[in-house]
Amino acid sequence: MTTHHDTAPDASATDDAAHRLTWRDRQRLSWWFLRFELAMQDYPGREARRIRRELRASVLDDASRIGLDAALRDLGSPRRLAAGYFAELEHERPRWTDGAVLAAVVGVALPLYSWLGWQMGALDAVDAMGGGTVELSWFGSPVTLTRTAEEISMTTSVTWGPLALSAALALVAFALGARVWRLRRG
């Protein structure tokens, strides 16, 4: 996509325009560019930096002439603007960051939360049956739960079962989140 101007103003003009903005306007502009950078995270790096640099210069120039509100309103949503840049690419690219975040959530946080929730529920069940010690298994990992008037404990050792499950979930989530099929060209 093209910005408002064919040529970017020189750096000193950009710095002067940035200094004329109020503190609130600088914060709004920073927030807008943070959202734009997040939307552009998987755009080719060097080109994305060039776009951000030119866009920042253009916004500051427009803000000095027509005000920041109008300049940002003319640009529209950062996500929509980024989508326009992505649409100009010759082919869709994988979204590596999205894949990594999804893999962390589905492959690490979800199994950990499930494991902890299962153990807490099992402790409550032991308590409901009058207390004591019970030995169980969670995806092949031995778990010893004790719930008495004097002691509440959970002892476990991790085996390959939960680790394999987490790795498989993370791999599938990464592949789907990153959209790895986009690597195939043509």
Buried (B, 14 or more C-beta within 10 A) or exposed (E): EEBBEEEBBEEEBBEEBBEEBEEEBEEBBEEBBEBBBEBBEBBEEEEBEEBBEBBBBBBBBBBBEEEBEEBBEEBEEBEEBBEEBBEEEEEBBBBBEBBBBBBBBBBBEBBEEBBEEBBEEBBEEBBEEEBEEBEBEBBEBEBEBBBEEEEEEBEBEBBEEBBEBBBEBBBBBBBBBBBBEEEEEE
